[in-house]
Amino acid sequence: MRNSPNSIMKISAFCLLIIFYTVSCDQDNNTVGADTNGHLINIGFLSAKSGGASHFGLPAFYAYQYATNALAEYYGENVSINSTIMDTQSDKDICLEELMSLKQQGINLVIGPFTSSELSNVREFAKENSMILISPSSVARSISLSNDYIFRMASDDSYQTEAMLQLLNRDNIKSIILIWRDDVWGNDLAGLVKSGFNNIGRVVFDSLKYDPSTEDYTSIIGELVTKSDQMLNNYTASECAIYLLSFNEAESILEKASVSISQLGDIKWYGSSAVSQSSPFLSNLTAAAFAMQVGFLCPIHGLDDNAQDKYTAINSYVESQSGLSANIYSFNTYDALWLAVAASLISDINNPEEFAASLRKTGSSYFGASGRVLFNEAGDRIPKTYDFFGVENANGEYKWIRKAVFNFGTGIVH
């Protein structure tokens, strides 16, 4: 039987992928050129280099750059990647405009966006136009839907909630004040935390949400002081906590809390995955010192120690280019591009069902900087562990240090 040209292309691509699965790529070549002698793949990248999510979006931008360099050297002339990069400024309306622009350019495969508010805002457009979106960091539970072609390299927040409940239980926290940003991600996660904490017999003593556009947190801290004083009339300090669901405004909130004349420094604080390992947070020395004082622990999708050589190399590149540290969302971005390219070589980008099936298969065989990539029915990452990072002062420099790990297989924090 004679093979068709399409079959030959797929067989060749499969051979490339066999090598792809077994070779580690740590090269730092120049940006991918426009050579079209081989297989050309057009990809859009909705980055978050600026705006509210820039504390993890900017390091991820350099991780994407590192991935394109590594792919260029790895595949050589066999594969060319044409990346169209847009900065959404972490704004949901700008994000939609940029996605529409990508579609007009004939691009159907997109890495991004980064925030859940952005992804929620563009989901219908992407679905109606058969676009594949691979978000490195969106986690809102409400976007965990199976009737689209959206994949998320991070797990939805039901996993984060499970991990945090186990941590709070381990720390014998009986009452919390929940404070969160009033957006899709914050509202989703706050709802999960409230129901979950009550279900294990603990008390959400009070709650407080704020507008994400807020710049002055004086009144918010004033309310938090009043609420915490009331909570401390009913529980001991060791049984109480502040649970903060925020983006990079966490540094301003903790800075304000540190200078308030109150008992906010006497009780434990917890944060979220959107703050964990944030480099800008550490640059605020007042906030960092307060975080260390109150044992501020933040959860994030767990690192796989078996991938340490890969994520260490990416982090070195990101630090050299930006002065910022990479985190799991940076590594997710790196892996997302590798997976997108691999799936593109064995399927048609313009056939979303075929491409989605290839992406799932590719992820299950691939071991990258963020570890194995297994997706559930909704296209969300299935985690093995969650890490908890806290702030420490090491030789006069504040750093994020992994303090604990929650294992979903055992259900234990250690």
VMD Tcl script that draws the C-alpha trace (Angstrom):
set ca {
  {0.00 0.00 0.00}
  {1.35 3.42 -0.96}
  {1.53 6.05 1.80}
  {-0.07 9.43 1.11}
  {2.03 12.60 1.49}
  {0.02 13.39 4.62}
  {0.79 9.96 6.08}
  {4.49 10.40 5.32}
  {4.46 13.78 7.11}
  {2.79 12.23 10.17}
  {5.24 9.31 10.20}
  {8.17 11.75 10.02}
  {6.65 13.85 12.77}
  {6.16 10.77 14.92}
  {9.84 9.90 14.52}
  {10.76 13.43 15.62}
  {8.51 13.04 18.64}
  {10.19 9.79 19.70}
  {13.41 11.81 19.98}
  {11.50 14.71 21.58}
  {10.27 12.55 24.44}
  {13.76 11.33 25.36}
  {15.98 14.40 25.00}
  {16.32 17.29 27.44}
  {16.59 20.73 25.83}
  {18.52 23.50 27.57}
  {19.85 25.58 24.67}
  {19.88 29.38 24.57}
  {19.95 30.20 20.85}
  {18.60 33.32 19.19}
  {14.91 33.78 18.45}
  {13.36 31.42 15.90}
  {13.76 32.75 12.38}
  {11.30 32.76 9.49}
  {12.72 29.75 7.64}
  {9.89 27.85 5.95}
  {11.78 24.97 4.35}
  {10.33 22.61 6.90}
  {7.11 22.42 8.89}
  {5.83 25.95 9.72}
  {3.77 26.38 12.89}
  {1.97 29.66 13.60}
  {1.35 30.25 17.30}
  {-0.06 33.22 19.19}
  {1.16 34.11 22.66}
  {-1.11 36.20 24.87}
  {1.47 37.29 27.41}
  {1.00 39.27 30.62}
  {4.22 41.26 30.61}
  {2.51 44.17 32.32}
  {-0.50 44.79 34.54}
  {-1.72 42.98 37.63}
  {-0.39 39.56 36.63}
  {3.03 40.75 35.48}
  {4.74 39.36 38.58}
  {4.33 35.90 37.07}
  {3.56 36.93 33.48}
  {6.92 38.64 32.87}
  {9.08 35.69 33.99}
  {6.82 33.47 31.87}
  {7.51 35.69 28.85}
  {11.22 34.94 29.15}
  {10.50 31.25 29.69}
  {8.56 31.34 26.40}
  {11.55 33.01 24.75}
  {13.82 30.31 26.17}
  {11.50 27.61 24.82}
  {11.50 29.08 21.30}
  {15.28 29.21 21.38}
  {15.52 25.59 22.55}
  {13.00 24.42 19.94}
  {14.85 26.24 17.17}
  {18.09 24.46 18.01}
  {16.41 21.12 18.64}
  {14.42 20.88 15.41}
  {16.70 22.92 13.17}
  {15.32 23.33 9.65}
  {12.73 20.59 10.12}
  {10.37 22.86 12.05}
  {9.93 26.63 12.09}
  {7.85 28.44 14.70}
  {6.29 31.78 13.91}
  {5.23 33.37 17.22}
  {2.92 36.38 17.27}
  {3.30 37.86 20.77}
  {0.74 40.19 22.33}
  {0.85 41.83 25.77}
  {-2.67 41.77 27.18}
  {-1.57 44.01 30.07}
  {-3.48 41.55 32.30}
  {-6.68 43.25 31.08}
  {-9.62 41.11 30.01}
  {-10.90 43.55 27.37}
  {-7.49 44.06 25.80}
  {-7.06 40.29 25.87}
  {-10.23 39.80 23.81}
  {-9.10 42.42 21.29}
  {-5.73 40.70 20.92}
  {-7.31 37.27 20.51}
  {-9.62 38.60 17.82}
  {-6.57 40.07 16.10}
  {-4.82 36.69 16.19}
  {-7.87 35.06 14.63}
  {-7.91 37.66 11.86}
  {-4.30 36.69 11.13}
  {-5.36 33.08 10.73}
  {-3.84 31.90 14.01}
  {-5.90 29.21 15.77}
  {-3.36 27.96 18.32}
  {-2.63 30.26 21.26}
  {-0.55 30.01 24.44}
  {-2.41 32.06 27.07}
  {-4.03 34.04 28.46}
  {-2.67 34.04 32.00}
  {-5.45 35.22 34.30}
  {-8.83 33.58 34.82}
  {-10.63 36.88 34.26}
  {-9.05 37.14 30.83}
  {-9.74 33.51 29.97}
  {-13.35 33.76 31.11}
  {-13.81 36.83 28.94}
  {-12.43 35.24 25.75}
  {-13.73 31.71 26.19}
  {-16.89 32.12 24.10}
  {-15.06 33.81 21.24}
  {-12.44 31.06 21.21}
  {-15.12 28.37 21.29}
  {-17.18 29.93 18.50}
  {-14.08 30.27 16.33}
  {-12.60 26.80 17.05}
  {-9.43 28.21 18.61}
  {-7.14 26.17 20.86}
  {-6.05 28.02 24.01}
  {-3.40 26.67 26.38}
  {-3.27 28.79 29.52}
  {-0.16 28.45 31.71}
  {-1.77 29.77 34.89}
  {-5.56 30.16 34.88}
  {-7.09 28.20 37.77}
  {-10.66 29.47 38.35}
  {-13.05 26.59 38.95}
  {-15.86 28.16 36.89}
  {-13.81 27.76 33.69}
  {-13.37 24.03 34.27}
  {-15.63 23.05 31.36}
  {-15.40 20.22 28.86}
  {-17.29 21.72 25.90}
  {-14.44 23.85 24.55}
  {-10.85 23.54 23.36}
  {-9.26 25.23 26.35}
  {-6.40 23.51 28.15}
  {-4.88 24.74 31.40}
  {-1.38 23.81 32.46}
  {-2.33 24.56 36.07}
  {-4.94 22.64 38.04}
  {-8.27 24.25 38.87}
  {-8.66 25.77 42.32}
  {-10.57 22.85 43.79}
  {-7.14 21.21 44.13}
  {-5.62 24.29 45.74}
  {-8.52 24.40 48.18}
  {-8.05 20.75 49.12}
  {-4.36 21.32 49.76}
  {-4.98 24.48 51.79}
  {-7.66 22.85 53.93}
  {-5.21 20.13 54.87}
  {-2.58 22.74 55.74}
  {-5.01 24.77 57.85}
  {-6.07 21.58 59.61}
  {-2.44 20.64 60.27}
  {-1.81 24.09 61.73}
  {-4.91 23.77 63.97}
  {-6.53 26.91 62.51}
  {-10.12 27.06 63.69}
  {-11.20 30.48 62.48}
  {-10.22 32.61 59.49}
  {-10.97 36.01 58.05}
  {-11.09 35.69 54.29}
  {-10.03 38.67 52.19}
  {-10.05 38.52 48.38}
  {-9.98 40.49 45.14}
  {-13.41 40.84 43.55}
  {-12.86 39.15 40.19}
  {-13.60 35.78 38.56}
  {-10.63 34.05 40.14}
  {-11.04 35.60 43.60}
  {-14.78 35.01 43.81}
  {-14.44 31.41 42.66}
  {-11.69 30.58 45.13}
  {-13.38 32.42 48.00}
  {-16.51 30.34 47.44}
  {-14.52 27.10 47.48}
  {-12.65 28.08 50.64}
  {-15.81 29.13 52.49}
  {-17.69 25.91 51.78}
  {-14.65 23.71 52.30}
  {-13.60 25.29 55.60}
  {-17.14 25.05 56.97}
  {-17.40 21.42 55.82}
  {-14.45 20.42 58.02}
  {-16.10 21.99 61.05}
  {-14.15 25.24 61.11}
  {-15.42 28.83 60.97}
  {-15.04 31.57 58.38}
  {-15.41 34.28 61.02}
  {-15.82 37.09 58.53}
  {-14.96 38.00 54.96}
  {-13.90 41.07 53.04}
  {-13.48 41.66 49.31}
  {-11.93 44.58 47.47}
  {-11.96 46.04 43.97}
  {-8.88 44.88 41.98}
  {-8.36 48.49 40.84}
  {-7.87 49.62 44.45}
  {-4.56 51.40 45.09}
  {-5.00 52.62 48.67}
  {-5.62 49.79 51.14}
  {-5.91 51.94 54.26}
  {-9.66 51.44 54.69}
  {-9.41 47.72 53.94}
  {-6.77 47.26 56.63}
  {-8.94 49.32 59.01}
  {-11.83 46.91 58.47}
  {-9.49 43.94 58.83}
  {-8.20 45.26 62.16}
  {-11.75 45.54 63.51}
  {-12.71 42.08 62.31}
  {-9.54 40.45 63.65}
  {-10.01 42.05 67.08}
  {-13.51 40.56 67.20}
  {-12.21 37.15 66.13}
  {-9.56 37.22 68.84}
  {-12.29 37.72 71.44}
  {-13.58 34.26 70.51}
  {-10.40 32.30 69.70}
  {-6.79 32.22 70.77}
  {-4.22 33.82 68.45}
  {-2.78 30.41 67.51}
  {-6.24 29.30 66.30}
  {-6.80 32.37 64.09}
  {-5.59 33.32 60.62}
  {-5.96 35.82 57.80}
  {-6.42 34.11 54.44}
  {-5.56 36.51 51.60}
  {-6.54 35.79 47.97}
  {-4.71 38.41 45.92}
  {-2.35 39.13 43.05}
  {0.75 41.29 43.45}
  {-1.21 43.79 45.54}
  {-0.43 41.43 48.43}
  {2.78 43.38 49.04}
  {0.81 46.62 49.58}
  {-1.71 44.89 51.81}
  {0.93 43.28 54.01}
  {2.92 46.49 54.12}
  {-0.15 48.39 55.39}
  {-0.90 45.63 57.89}
  {2.64 45.74 59.26}
  {2.45 49.41 60.26}
  {-1.08 49.27 61.69}
  {-1.42 49.48 65.44}
  {-3.17 46.16 65.86}
  {-2.85 42.46 66.52}
  {-2.54 41.57 62.82}
  {1.09 40.66 63.38}
  {0.19 38.22 66.16}
  {-1.81 35.79 64.04}
  {-0.86 33.63 61.10}
  {-1.40 34.69 57.48}
  {-1.89 32.53 54.40}
  {-1.83 33.51 50.74}
  {-2.63 32.06 47.35}
  {-0.95 30.62 44.27}
  {-1.06 34.03 42.58}
  {1.49 35.39 45.08}
  {3.64 32.33 45.74}
  {7.26 32.87 44.62}
  {6.60 36.45 43.44}
  {9.89 38.32 42.98}
  {8.33 41.82 43.20}
  {6.81 40.88 46.55}
  {10.28 40.27 47.98}
  {11.50 43.64 46.76}
  {9.13 45.28 49.24}
  {11.27 44.78 52.32}
  {8.55 45.86 54.75}
  {6.05 43.40 53.29}
  {8.65 40.63 53.14}
  {9.65 41.14 56.78}
  {5.99 41.06 57.85}
  {5.39 37.93 55.76}
  {8.21 36.19 57.60}
  {6.87 37.41 60.94}
  {3.37 35.99 60.39}
  {4.50 32.79 58.67}
  {2.85 33.77 55.39}
  {2.48 30.49 53.46}
  {1.33 30.43 49.82}
  {0.35 27.28 47.89}
  {1.27 26.57 44.28}
  {1.17 23.60 41.89}
  {4.02 21.37 43.03}
  {7.44 21.13 41.43}
  {8.62 17.68 40.41}
  {12.08 17.22 41.85}
  {12.92 14.82 39.00}
  {12.70 17.81 36.63}
  {15.11 19.94 38.64}
  {17.77 20.10 35.94}
  {15.21 21.47 33.48}
  {13.52 24.06 35.65}
  {16.86 25.19 37.09}
  {18.15 25.94 33.58}
  {14.99 27.91 32.75}
  {15.24 29.87 35.98}
  {18.86 30.77 35.23}
  {17.85 32.14 31.84}
  {14.89 34.08 33.23}
  {17.04 35.62 35.96}
  {19.75 36.58 33.47}
  {17.24 38.32 31.22}
  {14.96 39.97 33.75}
  {16.43 39.80 37.24}
  {13.25 37.94 38.26}
  {12.89 34.37 39.45}
  {10.89 31.85 37.46}
  {8.09 29.85 39.07}
  {5.76 27.03 38.13}
  {3.84 29.26 35.69}
  {7.10 30.01 33.88}
  {7.80 26.29 33.63}
  {4.21 25.67 32.51}
  {4.71 28.22 29.73}
  {7.88 26.51 28.58}
  {6.15 23.12 28.53}
  {3.03 24.52 26.86}
  {5.03 25.62 23.83}
  {6.84 22.28 23.56}
  {3.54 20.40 23.78}
  {1.85 22.70 21.27}
  {4.62 22.14 18.74}
  {4.67 18.39 19.32}
  {0.90 18.07 18.90}
  {1.04 20.27 15.78}
  {3.41 17.79 14.13}
  {0.95 14.90 14.39}
  {-2.36 16.70 13.94}
  {-4.09 19.56 12.14}
  {-4.24 22.82 14.10}
  {-7.34 23.74 12.13}
  {-9.11 20.59 13.33}
  {-9.57 21.34 17.06}
  {-10.92 17.91 18.00}
  {-8.00 16.13 16.37}
  {-5.50 18.57 17.85}
  {-7.00 18.31 21.35}
  {-6.73 14.52 21.24}
  {-3.09 14.79 20.14}
  {-2.31 17.30 22.89}
  {-3.69 14.94 25.54}
  {-1.65 12.04 24.17}
  {1.48 14.15 23.90}
  {1.12 15.45 27.45}
  {0.81 11.97 28.92}
  {4.11 10.92 27.30}
  {6.01 14.15 27.87}
  {8.10 14.93 30.94}
  {9.08 18.57 31.02}
  {10.14 21.34 33.36}
  {6.83 21.12 35.22}
  {6.82 17.32 35.23}
  {4.27 15.02 33.60}
  {1.30 16.78 32.00}
  {-1.94 14.88 32.50}
  {-5.25 16.57 31.66}
  {-8.71 15.78 33.05}
  {-11.91 15.78 30.97}
  {-12.16 19.56 31.21}
  {-8.63 19.99 29.87}
  {-7.19 21.03 33.25}
  {-3.93 19.74 34.72}
  {-4.14 16.91 37.23}
  {-1.58 17.61 39.99}
  {0.36 15.15 42.09}
  {1.45 17.64 44.73}
  {1.04 21.20 45.93}
  {3.95 23.13 47.40}
  {3.74 25.74 50.17}
  {6.27 28.56 50.01}
  {7.14 30.98 52.79}
  {9.51 33.94 53.10}
  {12.87 33.63 54.84}
  {15.80 35.98 55.30}
  {18.94 34.26 54.03}
  {22.12 36.27 54.69}
  {20.25 39.56 54.53}
  {18.24 38.67 51.42}
  {14.57 37.68 51.46}
  {13.76 34.51 49.53}
  {10.82 32.21 48.93}
  {11.55 28.82 50.52}
  {9.50 25.67 50.06}
  {8.19 24.89 53.55}
  {5.80 21.99 53.03}
  {4.30 19.71 50.39}
  {0.80 18.26 50.09}
  {0.59 14.89 48.31}
  {-2.79 14.20 46.69}
  {-2.08 10.46 46.67}
  {-1.61 10.23 50.44}
  {-3.65 13.26 51.50}
  {-0.85 14.27 53.83}
  {1.04 17.56 54.32}
  {4.70 16.95 55.09}
}
mol new
graphics top color blue
foreach p $ca { graphics top sphere $p radius 0.5 }
foreach p [lrange $ca 0 end-1] q [lrange $ca 1 end] { graphics top cylinder $p $q radius 0.2 }
display resetview
